[in-house]
Amino acid sequence: MAGFKDIKPRWQKGESGNPSGRPKGSKNRSTIARKWLETEIKSKHPISGEEITITLEDQITLSIIKKASKGDVSAYRALQDSGYGTAKETIDFKSDGAGINIEELMLAMRKSGIK
């Protein structure tokens, strides 16, 4: 059985594995999405109801705000993540000699399969 080092690539060093590649000047998906999100549209303001000219991105954001204001937890979470970043799960260990030995706790957790 050949080892990984024995496997020869199908192309030479300095040669591309995909010589055609993506055509020059073609746009990636994020560029196209930003273009359409920046498109201005005439629309009713989802909160006030007045006719306004607004970007599609702003329209979507205001619609999410409206849903969140009516109690939609998923919409609220999306707004929080967009505005403040996704919350990181943290554990704050504070021990003032209350009898918790963190090292022993971590060792016991590892032994029981908890990572």
Secondary structure, DSSP 8 states (H G I E B T S, - for coil): ---GGG---SS-TTS-SSSS-S-TT---HHHHHHHHHT-EEEEE-TTT--EEEEEHHHHHHHHHHHHHHTT-HHHHHHHHHHHH-----------SSSS--HHHHHHHHHHTT--
